């Protein structure tokens, strides 16, 4: 059962914009907002260490950031400081980017959860998005050990509405992989690379040492996927699924692109990048035995699921 912080319904405090309309039930909406700066709302019930709360985005027309702050750091618009997650899935201190790509873009209906743990010296915030644990987002020193910590929302559009509730803290604290829409979608680590007409094994470990080669595949819709291989640079390709039953049990694909960023790596990294130019020759893929296998006439790449450890 969901509840409210402190066992009673709190209220949402306005940042001085007079655009926060408290709903008396743990909810608030934005009305009468002026200008391009966000409207900040602080919930009147402080969180205790180890307490978990969720904010549901009941109506959302624009970007939102959700997190925790103190009364001293709470201010109008971008002057508000805190530990926030939101927008396209980024971490922010209220006025600037701390880390991009921590989660997915927040949309209407999303439920964003926060587990806040603190002592006199530091505060840790673990973030959850629609039931998925994104891992430890922040580990920050406390400026004032006596300062209470409150939920805060930064919203940007009239009509946006949010509601807070508490639940038992989830057992998961480590980052969990995102749900898949296709077997190839996700982030993968290149484990083995076979090259040439005879598919001889390339000495990947000798070239890369302990540094992983990762491949991220995102669903672009209409049987198309964005595939990005990261070595020193990022090599971008577009994958299009083909209607070719003869490829079964594989799925036939066509790969185009091969555009790369222009950073310089060491000799081994640059050699690996050159070899990965052959990804444009991939003609089919399959997921089997926890391995994504990409095959073409002169290339075979074996990839395993990769979950990056997101450190704050």
N, C-alpha and C positions, 0 to 999 in steps of 0.2 A: 504494500500500500504506500502511495506517495503521501507525504505530509508537507509541513512547512517548517522552516528553520525556527528553532527555539520552541517548537510545540504550539505556536500560535501564529496567526496570520500577521505578517509584517506589512509595511508599506514601502512604496518606492519613492525615494527622495529625488527631487528635481535638481539639476545642476545650475539652476538660475535661468534657464531658457524658458521656463513655464510651459514646456511642451510635453511633460510627462504626466499622463492621466492615470492615476492609480485605480486599479479595479477592485480593491478591497478583498480580493480572494487570492492574492499572490501574483496577480497579473498586472500589467500596465500596458498602455498604448501610447503612441506618439501622435500629438495633434497640435497644430499651430506652429510647427517648426519653421524657422527662418534661417536663410543662408546655407552654405555648403558644409559647415562643420557638423559633426555628429552631436546628438543629444545623449547625455550621460545620465544614467539612473542608478542609484545606490539603494540596495535593499536594507531595510532598517534592522534586520536581525543578523548579528555577526555569526560567523561560522566558528565552530570549535575544531581543534585539531583532530583529524581523522573523520570529520563529517563530510558526507557526500551530498551534493545537490545537483539538480538538473534544471536546465532552462529550455522550455519548448518554444520554438519559433512558430507561434500560431498563425501569424500573418507577416509576410516579409516581402517588401518590394525592392529593398536595396541591401547593401552590405551591412553586416552586424559583427561586432566583436563582443565577446562575453568573457568574464573572468572575475578576478578579485582585486580589491584595493583597500586602502585605509581611508578614514575620514580626512586625514591631513592631505592625502594625495588626490582625493576626489575633487574635480574641478570641471569647469565648463569646456565642452568641446574637446579639442586636441590637447588642451592643457592638463587633462586628466591623466594620471599615471597609475599603472597597475600591471598585472600579469594577465594578458588577454590572448584568446584564440578566436579566429574568425575570418571574415572576408573570404578569400579564395582557399583558405586552409592554412593561414599563416599564424605565427606567434608575434605578438606586438607588446610594447610597453605603454601603449596608449597614443603615442605620437609618431612612432617609427617602427619599421620592420626589425624583428629580432631573428626570425627564421622563417623561410618560405617552405611551402610544400609539406607542412607537418601533418595535415589532414586533407579532407576534401572541402570543396566550396560549401558554405552553409546555405541551405535553401529552405523555403517554407516547409514546415512540418518536421524539420530536423530537431532532434533532442541532443543537447550538448551537456555533458556531465563533467563535474569537477570534484576531485578528491584533494582536499587541502590538508597538509600535515605540516606542523610547525612546532618549534621550541623557541627558546629565548634567542637563539643565534641565527636560525635560518627557516625558510618556508619552502616547501615542495608542493608543486601542483601537478597532478596527473590528470590528463584530459581524456574524455570519452566522447565518441561521436556516433550516435545511433546504435549504441550498444557495443561498439568496437573500441577497445582500449588503444589509444594512440601512444601511450607511454608517458614517461616523465617529461613534462614540457618545460618546467622551470624549477630551478633550485637556486634560490636567491638569499643573500644575507638580509636579516631584519634590521632596519634602521632604528626602530623603536620597539623593544620587546613588549612594551605595555600596550601598544596600539592594537586595537581590534581589527579583524579582517572581515570584509563584507563582500557579498556578490555585487558585481557591477555589470551593466550592459551599456554598450555604445551603439546607438541606432541612428539611422540616417534618413528615414522617410516617414511622412505622415501616414497613419494607418497601420504601421508596423505594431505588432502585439506580441508580448512574451509572457510566459508564466513560469514561476519557479516552484519546485517541489523537492523534498528530501526523500531519499530512499536508503536502504542498506547499502553500504559501500560494496562495489563489485569485488570479486576475489582477484580478478586479473589486474596486474599492475604493469606488466610488460607489454610492449607494443605487439598488436595482433595484425596479421595480414588483412588486406581489404577483401571484401567479398568479390567474387569473380562473375563476369557476365559471359566469358568465353574462356576456354582452357588456357589460351595463350596470354591472357591479360594478367599483368602483375610485374613484379621486379624479379629478375633472375640473375644468377651468377654463372658465368661461363666456366664450365668444368673441363671441357675437352674440345679441341678444335682439330678437325681433320681436313687436309687440303690436298689439292691436285687431283688429276684423273684417277690416281690409285688411292686417294684419301689416306695419305700418310699423316701420322700424328705430329702436330706442331708442338714444340716445347714451351707450352704456355707458362708453366710454373717457373721455368728458368728465366723467362723474359720479364715476368711480372713480380716474382718474389711473393710477398704476402699481400700485395695489393690486388683487390678483386677487379675483374672486368664484369660490369653489370649491364644488363639489357632490360630496359623498361618498355613494356608494350601496353598501350592504351587503346581502348575501343573508340574509334572515331565515327561509328555508325555506318550503315549501308555497306556492311561487309568489309569495311576498311579499318586499318589499325595504324597507329603511329608507333614506330619502333626506334628506340634510341639506345645505342651502345656507348657506354662511358668507359674510356681508358684515361688518357690525359685530356683528350678532346671528347666531344660528344658527336657521334655519327648518327645522323637522322635518316630514316627510311620510312616509306609508306608501304604497307602490306595490304594487298587486296585479295580476298578469298575468291577462288575460281570455281566455277561449276564443272567439275571433272570427276565423275564417279570412278574412273579408272585409277585414280590415285589412292583409293581406299585400301587400307584403313587410315591412311594419311588424309589430310585436307590440303588440296592444291592451292597454291598461293602464287602471286606475282609480287616481286619486290622492286620498288623504284626509289630513286633518291640518291642516298650516299653522301649528302651534304654534311660537312664537318665544320666545327669551330676551329680556330687557328692557333691554339696554344701549343707551346713546345713542351714535350715530355722528354724523358731520357731515351736512350737508344732502344732499349727493350720495348718501352711503351709505344714508340713510334713505329716499330716493326709490327707490333700486334695490331695497331690501327691500320697499317697498310694491308695486312692479311684480312682484317674484318671488312675491307672494301668488297670482299667476295660475298658478303651477305646479299648483294643484289642478284647473285646467282641462285639463291634459295628458291626452290620450286614447290616444296611441300613441307608441312610440319605435323607433328603429332605429340600428344602428351601421354606418356606411359611410364609406369614404375617411378613416379615422382620426378620424371625427367621430361623437359620440353626438348624435342629433337627437331632441328632444322636441317633439311637436306636439299642439296642441289648437285649438279653434275661434278663440280669440283670443290664442294665444301660440305662439311657436316659439323654442326655445332650442337653440343650437348649442354643443356642448362638446367640448373637446380633452383628451386625457390630460394629467394634471398630476402630476408627481413632485416633491414638496416636497424642498428641500435641507435635510436634517437637520443642523444645526450643533450641536456639543456645547455 
